[in-house]
Amino acid sequence: MEFGDSTLIITPNNKKILIDGGGNEFGSFDVGEKTLLPYLLARQIKNIDYVIISHFDSDHVRWITNNYEET
């Protein structure tokens, strides 16, 4: 990602694990909306089974904390 970190793992049994969720508190470029979300939607991934946050710096969690919705 241009500003931020994120890793998506898809397990053999099709579980989706997102590690970190990118973001940049400085500037107007929304990494989640411009990069991560289009990546997920292009692969028809509409939900994430597990989210792992390595640490709480905004470049790792901003998009997750702004878009988290529990189902």
C-alpha positions in Angstrom: 0.0 0.0 0.0 1.2 3.5 -0.7 0.8 4.6 2.9 0.2 1.9 5.4 0.5 -1.8 5.9 -2.0 -4.6 5.2 -1.8 -8.3 4.4 -4.6 -10.6 3.3 -4.3 -14.4 3.8 -6.8 -16.8 2.3 -6.6 -20.2 3.9 -7.1 -23.5 2.1 -10.6 -23.6 3.7 -11.3 -20.1 2.3 -11.1 -18.2 5.6 -10.0 -14.6 5.1 -7.5 -13.1 7.5 -6.6 -9.5 7.3 -3.5 -8.4 9.1 -3.5 -4.7 9.7 -5.6 -2.3 7.6 -3.5 0.5 6.3 -4.1 4.2 6.6 -2.4 7.5 6.8 -3.4 10.1 9.3 -1.5 12.8 7.4 -3.0 13.8 4.0 -6.2 13.2 2.1 -5.4 10.0 0.3 -7.6 7.3 1.8 -5.6 4.0 1.5 -8.5 1.8 2.5 -11.0 3.4 0.1 -8.5 3.8 -2.8 -6.5 0.6 -2.5 -7.6 -2.0 0.1 -11.4 -1.9 -0.6 -11.0 -2.1 -4.4 -8.6 -5.0 -4.0 -11.0 -6.9 -1.9 -14.0 -6.1 -4.1 -12.2 -7.1 -7.3 -11.7 -10.5 -5.7 -15.3 -10.6 -4.6 -14.3 -10.6 -0.9 -17.2 -9.0 1.0 -16.3 -10.1 4.5 -13.2 -10.9 6.6 -13.3 -13.8 9.0 -10.4 -12.6 11.2 -8.6 -9.3 11.7 -5.2 -9.2 13.3 -3.8 -5.9 14.4 0.0 -6.0 14.9 0.0 -2.6 16.7 -2.1 0.5 16.9 -0.2 3.0 14.8 -2.6 4.6 12.3 -0.7 3.3 9.3 -1.7 -0.2 10.4 -5.3 0.3 11.7 -6.9 3.5 10.3 -9.1 1.9 7.6 -10.1 -1.0 10.0 -11.1 1.3 12.8 -13.0 3.6 10.4 -14.9 0.8 8.7 -15.4 -2.0 11.2 -18.8 -3.5 11.2 -19.5 -6.6 13.3 -22.0 -9.1 11.8 
